[in-house]
Amino acid sequence: MQQKVQFAAAVLHDPELLILAEPFSGLGPVNVRTLSRAFREIHESGTTLLYSTHLMSQAEALCDRVVIVDRGRKILDESMISIRARFDPRTLVATPFDPADLSRAAGELGAIPGVESTSMQAGEVSMHLAPGASPARALAAAAAALPLRAVRLRQGSRDDVFVDLVGRRPDPESSEAAS
């Protein structure tokens, strides 16, 4: 209830800029949806919203543009459309009809042009695509290569993007960064 009152007080004077820090913390799904709708309406009326969160799925659902700051440095500043294109899915997942054919399926799927490597887990074959390889062509080639129960493109999440960007930067305080 307190967050709703604070939000109402913040938007009462129709601000040009509204800064939100973890606005959904402690809220249930109904109130998250209600506030999300309110944020969209406020943005559509011309107010700029600056939204700070560690939950990338919420940022993805609400934001047009994402800035990631790590240790005081901006490491990403792009539109959601640009981020989706830049970090496009690079893995296809295929499920053979017969689980006993998993090894054979991995071999055949690994021979598809553009497939850099394959791995097997839980009755599925993951096909990791080489940079520049067309996911659509690899998907069609996989479906034509052998009988599959399913073949799908594994969608990466924005959390994956965050971890990839932040996780690959050395900590300046660590001994590894000094060497």
Secondary structure, 3 states (H helix, E strand, C coil): CHHHHHHHHHHCCCCCEEEEECCCCCCCHHHHHHHHHHHHHHHHCCCEEEEECCCHHHHHHHCCEEEEEECCEEEEEEEHHHHHHHCCCCEEEEEECCHHHHHHHHHHHHCCCCEEEEEEECCEEEEEECCCCCHHHHHHHHHHHCCEEEEEECCCCHHHHHHHHHHCCCCCCCHHHHC
